[in-house]
Amino acid sequence: MGEFFAFICGMFAGASVGLIVFALCYAADKGDRM
């Protein structure tokens, strides 16, 4: 169970960071076009 929990936490953390990076890049891209 410990390994599974760590795997889920890792995936969630990775997804969160990816989402934040995507949001920042998207905002910068929109800012450049305006």
N, CA and C atoms as an extended XYZ file, in Angstrom:
102
Properties=species:S:1:pos:R:3:atomname:S:1:resname:S:1:resid:I:1 pbc="F F F"
N         0.834       -1.197        0.000 N   MET     1
C         0.000        0.000        0.000 CA  MET     1
C         0.879        1.262        0.000 C   MET     1
N         2.010        1.216        0.698 N   GLY     2
C         2.881        2.385        0.768 CA  GLY     2
C         3.394        2.794       -0.605 C   GLY     2
N         3.845        1.792       -1.392 N   GLU     3
C         4.363        2.091       -2.726 CA  GLU     3
C         3.271        2.678       -3.610 C   GLU     3
N         2.062        2.112       -3.511 N   PHE     4
C         0.949        2.582       -4.327 CA  PHE     4
C         0.605        4.032       -3.981 C   PHE     4
N         0.571        4.326       -2.670 N   PHE     5
C         0.250        5.675       -2.208 CA  PHE     5
C         1.303        6.666       -2.706 C   PHE     5
N         2.582        6.262       -2.620 N   ALA     6
C         3.676        7.125       -3.070 CA  ALA     6
C         3.557        7.369       -4.575 C   ALA     6
N         3.160        6.323       -5.311 N   PHE     7
C         3.004        6.435       -6.761 CA  PHE     7
C         1.899        7.435       -7.102 C   PHE     7
N         0.772        7.341       -6.398 N   ILE     8
C        -0.348        8.261       -6.634 CA  ILE     8
C         0.067        9.693       -6.288 C   ILE     8
N         0.759        9.845       -5.148 N   CYS     9
C         1.205       11.182       -4.729 CA  CYS     9
C         2.161       11.762       -5.771 C   CYS     9
N         3.059       10.927       -6.271 N   GLY    10
C         4.019       11.376       -7.274 CA  GLY    10
C         3.323       11.814       -8.554 C   GLY    10
N         2.338       11.026       -8.975 N   MET    11
C         1.595       11.357      -10.197 CA  MET    11
C         0.836       12.668      -10.016 C   MET    11
N         0.186       12.832       -8.849 N   PHE    12
C        -0.586       14.038       -8.576 CA  PHE    12
C         0.327       15.262       -8.552 C   PHE    12
N         1.486       15.123       -7.888 N   ALA    13
C         2.438       16.235       -7.799 CA  ALA    13
C         2.943       16.586       -9.199 C   ALA    13
N         3.269       15.559       -9.994 N   GLY    14
C         3.755       15.794      -11.347 CA  GLY    14
C         2.700       16.488      -12.198 C   GLY    14
N         1.441       16.044      -12.053 N   ALA    15
C         0.354       16.633      -12.831 CA  ALA    15
C         0.137       18.089      -12.415 C   ALA    15
N         0.230       18.355      -11.109 N   SER    16
C         0.023       19.715      -10.610 CA  SER    16
C         1.094       20.651      -11.163 C   SER    16
N         2.355       20.212      -11.099 N   VAL    17
C         3.456       21.038      -11.604 CA  VAL    17
C         3.289       21.251      -13.106 C   VAL    17
N         2.931       20.185      -13.823 N   GLY    18
C         2.743       20.287      -15.265 CA  GLY    18
C         1.634       21.272      -15.603 C   GLY    18
N         0.557       21.225      -14.808 N   LEU    19
C        -0.582       22.108      -15.044 CA  LEU    19
C        -0.181       23.566      -14.804 C   LEU    19
N         0.603       23.804      -13.744 N   ILE    20
C         1.047       25.165      -13.424 CA  ILE    20
C         1.950       25.700      -14.535 C   ILE    20
N         2.884       24.856      -14.985 N   VAL    21
C         3.799       25.266      -16.059 CA  VAL    21
C         3.009       25.560      -17.329 C   VAL    21
N         2.025       24.702      -17.627 N   PHE    22
C         1.196       24.899      -18.815 CA  PHE    22
C         0.423       26.219      -18.718 C   PHE    22
N        -0.122       26.500      -17.534 N   ALA    23
C        -0.889       27.729      -17.329 CA  ALA    23
C         0.002       28.957      -17.518 C   ALA    23
N         1.228       28.889      -16.985 N   LEU    24
C         2.155       30.022      -17.106 CA  LEU    24
C         2.535       30.245      -18.565 C   LEU    24
N         2.844       29.163      -19.268 N   CYS    25
C         3.221       29.265      -20.682 CA  CYS    25
C         2.046       29.789      -21.499 C   CYS    25
N         0.835       29.313      -21.186 N   TYR    26
C        -0.359       29.741      -21.909 CA  TYR    26
C        -0.612       31.232      -21.688 C   TYR    26
N        -0.453       31.679      -20.443 N   ALA    27
C        -0.668       33.091      -20.115 CA  ALA    27
C         0.377       33.954      -20.822 C   ALA    27
N         1.628       33.498      -20.835 N   ALA    28
C         2.695       34.256      -21.495 CA  ALA    28
C         2.431       34.331      -22.996 C   ALA    28
N         1.956       33.228      -23.564 N   ASP    29
C         1.666       33.193      -24.996 CA  ASP    29
C         0.539       34.165      -25.332 C   ASP    29
N        -0.518       34.191      -24.523 N   LYS    30
C        -1.635       35.100      -24.764 CA  LYS    30
C        -1.179       36.547      -24.587 C   LYS    30
N        -0.312       36.780      -23.592 N   GLY    31
C         0.180       38.135      -23.339 CA  GLY    31
C         0.984       38.652      -24.524 C   GLY    31
N         1.776       37.776      -25.140 N   ASP    32
C         2.597       38.182      -26.284 CA  ASP    32
C         1.722       38.548      -27.484 C   ASP    32
N         0.612       37.859      -27.637 N   ARG    33
C        -0.244       38.094      -28.810 CA  ARG    33
C        -1.087       39.354      -28.657 C   ARG    33
N        -1.346       39.784      -27.429 N   MET    34
C        -2.238       40.925      -27.232 CA  MET    34
C        -1.530       42.272      -27.355 C   MET    34
